[in-house]
Amino acid sequence: VAVGASRVEAPEMTRPVGKYGAWPGALAALQEARKNSLALAEEEGLDQVVAPHPALGPMTGTQWLLFCAAHMERHRKQMAERFGR
């Protein structure tokens, strides 16, 4: 599955339904995730680490970071739409 080619339904346990009732909480959670991703990007050897993605298959740490960046942008747009920002 190519990134952006199709929409994949998230597993129930990963859905934030009702978790962030307002913009400030949702934005703070997204900023914290971004901070953690930036710290991980500074680690050495990310291309040596491989972990499976349920739809895309095995990905290196670098590929995971790139995927997460695109995925976070998708969530940012969803949040802006949901909270009218």
C-alpha positions in Angstrom: 0.0 0.0 0.0 1.5 3.3 -1.0 1.4 6.1 1.5 -1.6 8.3 0.8 -2.9 5.8 -1.8 -5.7 4.5 0.4 -7.2 5.1 3.8 -6.7 2.4 6.4 -9.0 2.2 9.4 -7.1 2.5 12.7 -7.5 -0.2 15.2 -10.1 0.6 17.9 -7.5 0.9 20.7 -5.5 3.6 18.8 -8.5 5.9 18.1 -8.5 9.1 20.2 -12.3 9.4 20.1 -13.3 11.7 22.9 -9.7 11.8 24.3 -9.1 15.4 23.3 -12.2 17.4 23.8 -10.7 20.7 22.9 -8.0 22.2 20.7 -5.4 22.9 23.5 -5.2 19.3 24.7 -5.0 17.9 21.1 -2.3 20.4 20.1 -0.3 19.7 23.3 -0.4 15.9 22.6 0.7 16.5 19.0 3.6 18.8 20.1 4.8 16.2 22.6 4.8 13.5 19.9 6.7 15.8 17.6 9.3 16.5 20.3 9.8 12.8 20.9 10.2 12.2 17.2 12.8 14.9 16.9 14.8 13.4 19.8 14.6 10.0 18.1 15.9 11.5 14.8 19.1 12.5 16.5 19.9 8.8 17.4 22.5 7.0 15.4 21.9 3.7 13.7 18.2 4.2 12.8 18.8 2.4 9.5 20.0 -0.7 11.4 16.6 -1.0 13.2 13.8 -2.6 11.4 10.2 -2.9 12.7 7.1 -4.1 10.9 4.2 -1.8 9.9 0.9 -3.7 9.6 0.1 -2.4 6.1 3.5 -1.4 4.7 5.7 -4.2 5.9 9.2 -4.0 7.4 10.5 -0.4 7.7 13.8 1.0 9.0 13.9 3.5 11.8 14.5 6.3 9.3 11.5 5.1 7.2 9.4 5.1 10.3 10.4 8.7 11.2 9.5 9.8 7.6 6.2 7.9 7.8 5.4 9.4 11.2 6.1 13.0 10.0 3.6 12.5 7.1 1.1 10.9 9.4 1.4 13.6 12.0 0.7 16.2 9.3 -2.5 14.3 8.4 -3.5 14.4 12.1 -2.8 18.1 12.3 -5.1 18.7 9.4 -7.8 16.5 11.0 -7.5 18.5 14.2 -7.7 21.8 12.4 -10.9 20.6 10.7 -12.4 19.1 13.9 -11.7 22.2 16.1 -12.2 24.8 13.4 -8.6 26.1 13.3 
